[in-house]
């Protein structure tokens, strides 16, 4: 029997990623949608032949109805996951929830203490666990390819245009509309370290650089918007360079529902996506680093940076009998044992998040049919990265290390 899915939030992740992947899956069917923007709601409904009675303006209306699907996908904004998640669980749905689950410490505590009984009813979209790249690294560690792990260095290269799009102009540009970047963007990375090491963090210390995208660094003769700017041609962050190109996929597809040239020009004229990066209302960090000590005694370093040409993750794992290095976007893993020859592993993948999106939906299918999920992205497991991210923020602000057992409690 085909499993029925209700989608809450028909934006990039809900409509363009998850719904498109489900459309290719013969065992899953989207039968309901809740989305405040009429055009997006109607587009998803048309693509999936959703009955008018199952099209809703908001999640409250959808979840007020008797249970009308087997599962719910929650793909709303960062600050709008907790309420539909908890209500969907009470209603008896299984849930695939976009990360972060919440950026509110009280809500994290409520989920950890009061909703742990629903642990096996939730998958959280920590897609890095599902990528062939990190699954292979997990396998190498499990096979003791480099002995006991002593240290890991992981860096997230966000990509200069990606950062400008999402964290200067876009839906995560400030903490009034999105979670802190260490949670909004990098809970993926904190989760993957937890998953690889199979140990919780004992202590975290975090530092950040001064923010670059502000009026103090505003170049002479720059305009309020990129459409009227004397120095636009020499600016790598120009909205014209990002959004007026011939390709219309992400991130171009996010700025407007009208992807004609005229429609995109209009978006740059009126929306945040056309603003100068030095004159936006962003407050997100663009460089942050964390020193992490785990309960199993292993130390790691994680850093994020906006200032990279590549949009990737790079990892170095140092063990007692060798080391592993890898580049996620390139799909290359190098294994360097101390007593034998080096070898290079090339990872073949397709789709978003280095193949993780597609594998996540495959795991979601298995979860719905067999009540199992590959790589165990359960509710309680996913909360660990969230607690660590918020503890890192506390550390950064107070300029002191934070003990996680005390912080969680």
N, C-alpha and C positions, 0 to 999 in steps of 0.2 A: 504494500500500500504506500502510495506517495505521501511523504510528510509535508504538512502545510506550515508555511512560515509567514509571520506578520513582521513587517519592517517598520520600525519607528525611527524616522529621520531619513529623508530621501535626498541627502546631499552626496558629496563625492564618495564616501565610504558606503553608505547605505544603498545608493542607486547605481553609481558608476562602477563600483567594485563588487560588493557582495551580491547584489541583485543580478548583475550580468553573469557572474560565475554560477549562481544558482540556476539561471536560465539554461545553462549548458548541462545541468545535472538532471538526469531522468528520474531521480528518486526524490527530488525536492521541488516544491512549488510555492511561489509567493502568492498568497490569497488575500492579504490585507495590507494596508499602508496607512500610516499616520504621518502627516507632514503639513506644516503651517503654510508653506509657499505653494499656492495653487498650481502653478505651472509644473513644478517638480512632482507634486503629488499626482497630477493628471498624466504626466509623461510616464512615470513608473507604472501607474494603473493601466495605461494603454499597452505598454510593453508586455505586461503580464496578465492581461485580460482580467483585471480585478473587478469584481462586481461593485457597482456604485454604493451598495449598502455596507461595503467593507472598506470604504475610503473615508478617512477621518482627518480633521484639521489638527487635532492634537492627540497625544498619547492617552490623556485621561478618558476621552470618549471611546477610544479603542478598548482600553482595559476595563471600562465600565460595563461593556457588553459581556455576555456569557463567553466562555473560552471558545475562540473561533479558529484556533490553529494549534499545532503541536508545539511550536516554539516561537520566540520573539527575538529579532535582531534589534539591538539598541544602538543606533548610530547618530544620536543627537550631539549637540555641542558638549564640550568638556564638563560644564557645570550642570548638565541636564541628564545625567545618567542615573544618579542614585534613586530618584523618585520612581521613574518607570521600572527600574530594575527590581526594587523591593516590592512594588505593586504587582509586577508580572509574576514574581516568585509566589506571592500569596495567592495569586489567581490559578496557579498550577502549571504555568508555562516553564519549559526549559528555555534558557537564555544564552545568546551569544552577545556579549557586551563589549563595545568599543572601549579602549583604554583612553585616558585614565578613568577608573570607575568613579572616583571623586577626588577633589583636591581639598576636601574639608576633613580635618582630623577627627572631629566628632562623628562624622558619617563613617569614616574608616573603622572607628572603634565599634560603632553600632553593627556594622557588617561583620566584624571579627567576632563579636560576642553574642549577637542576637540572630544573625543569619547564617552561622556556621552549619546549621542543620540543612541548609540548602546548598552546601558546598558542591555536591555532585550534580546539581541542576544547572550549573553555570560554567560556561566557557568564556574566558576573557581573551581578547584578540592580541595577545602577545605573539605576533606573527613570526618573530625571529626564531622561536622554538621550532617552527615548522619549516624553516628554510633548509634545503639540502645542505647548504654550507655549514650551518651550526649543528645540524644533526650529525654531519660527518665529524666535526670537531668533538662532539660529545662521544661519538663512537671511538675515536682515537684515544681520548682520555680514559674511557671505560676499559679499553684494551691495553692500557698501561704502556702506550707507545713511547712515552718520554718519562716514564717513572712517576714518582710522586710530584704533584704540582706544588711549586713553591711561590710563584708570583705570576700575575696576569696584568698586562697593560692593554686596555681597550680604549680606542679613541673613535668618536663619532664625528665624521666630517659631514656636516649638514649640507654643505654646498652654498656658495655665496648667493645664488639666485633663489634657491629654496628658502634660505633664511629670510631674505628680503620679502619673498612672497608670503610666507606663513607667519613670520614672527615680527615683521616690521609693518607690513600692510594688511595682513590677513586676519583670520579668525582667532589666532593665538597671539596677537600683537601685544596685548597687555593683560594683566592679571585680573582685570574687571570682566573680561570676556573669556579668558582661558586660564588654565593652570600654569604655575611656574614652569619654565622650559625644562628643568631637570625632571619634572613629572610628565608634562605634556608630551615631550619628545623622547626623553631618555629613560622613562620607566621600562622601555624595551630593553635597554642595555643593562640596567640594574637587575631586571628579571633574568636576562640571559646569563649573567654572572652567577646569580643564585641557582639557576638551573644546571649550569655546568659544574659548579662546585658542590651542589647538594648540601649547602650549609647557609644558615642565616648570618646576617651581618651582626657583629658584636659592637663595633664602634665605627663612626664615620667622622671625617673632617673635610670641610669644603672651603674652597677659595674661588674668587672670580675676578676677572679683569674689569676695569671701568668700561661702561657701555660706549660703543663707538657711534651708534646711530642716534645722534641728538644735534641740537642747534650749535653746540660748541664746535662741532666738526663740519658744519655746513660750509661747502665750498663757496667762494666768491662768485656772484652772478648766477647762482642756482635759482631755479624757479620754484613756485609752490607746487606745480605739477610738471610731470615730464613732457607733456605735450607742448608746453611753453617754457623751455629752459635753454639758456644759451650754452650750457656745458653738457647737455644731454649726450652728445655724440661721444664724449670722453668719460662717461660714467658707466661702470659695469653694472650698476644697479638700476639702470634706466628701465622704466615700465614698458617703454616702446620696444626695447630689445627683447623683453621677456614675453609680452602678450600680443605683439603684432606680427609675430612670425607665421610661417605657413602652417606649421603643425598646430592642431587644435585640441590635443589631448591635455592631460594635466601638465602644468598648472593653469593653462589658458582656459580650460573648461570650467574652472571654478569662478571666474570673475563675473560671468554673466550667462544667462540662458540663451542670449542671442549671440552666437559665435561668428556672425558675419563680420567683415572688417568694420562696417559702420557701427555694429553693436558693440564691438570691443572698444572702438574709439569713444563711444558714449560712456562706457564703463570707466575708462581712464579719465574722462572729463568730470565724472560725478562721484565715483566711489573711492574708497581708500586705496584701491589698487593703482590709481593714477597719481597718488601723492609722492612727493619727494621723500626719500627714505630718511632724510635728515630733519624733516618737519612733521613726521607722523606722531601719533600719540602712543607709541610703543614704549614699554618699560622692561622687555625681556632681556635677559643676559645673552651675550653673544660668545662668551668664553667662560667655561666653568670646569673645575677639576675637583675630584673626590679621591681621598685616600680611605680605603675600606679595610677593616680587619674583620675576619670571619670567625665564627665560633670554632671552626676546625683548625684555626691557627694560620690560615693562609692570608696573605695580604694582596690587595689589588689596587690598581690605579685606573680611574675612569676620567676621561675628559671629553667635552664637547666643544666644537668650534664652528662658528659661522663662516670663517675665512678659509675656505677650501675650494678648489676647482672641482674636485670629485665630490659626489654625493654617495658616501659609502661608510662602512665600518672597517677599521683595521685592528687586528688583534695579535698580540704576542703572548705566548704561554711558555713559561720557563719551568722545566721539570728537573728532577735529579738525574735523569739519563738522556736529556735532550730538550729541544724546544720546537714549538709549532708557531708559525706565523701565517696570517691569512688576510686577504682583501675580499670583503663580501661582494662588492659590485663586480669585481673582475672574476670572481668565482675561482680563486686560486688559493690553495693551502700548501704550504711547504712544511715538511716534517724533517727535522734535523737531529737524528739520534747521535749521541756521542760516540758510539761504537760501531756504527754501520753507515752506509751511504745515505745521503739525503735523497728525498723523493718529493716530487711535485704532484699534487692531486688537482685536477681540473674539474670543477663542479658545473654540470650542465643544468640549467634551470630556465624557466620561462615564466613571464608574468610579473606582477608587482611585488615589491618587497623581496626581491631575489627569489621569487617562486613561493614565498611564504603565504601569500593571499590564497593561491589556488590550493595549497596543501591544507590551509586552515579550514576551508570549506569542505574538503574531503574528510577531515577529522570531525567537522561538525555533523556531516552526514552519518558517520559511524557513531557519534555520540547520540544522535537521535534514534538510530535503529538498534544499537547494541548497548546503550548506556555506558560506552567506553569512549575515552578520548586519548588520542595519541599525544604523548608528551605532557599530559596532565596540567593543562592551564586552568585549574579550578579556581573558584572564588578565593579561597583562603591562601592558596599558593600565590595568586596574583597580588594579594594585598601586601606581601612582603616588600616588593619593589616600591610600592606607594609609601609605606612607612619609612623606608630608607630615603626616598626622595624628600619627604617633608623634614626628616631629621637632618638631611644635608642642608636644606634651606635654613633651618634653625642654627646649624653650625656656622654657615656662611655669615649670617646676620650677627650672631653673637661672638664670632671669631674664636670658637672653642670646639673641641670634639664633643660628640654626643654619643652616649651609650644607648644602644637600641633597646635593651631589655627594660630600662627605666623609661625610655621614650614611649614604647608601645604600651606600657602599663599605665 
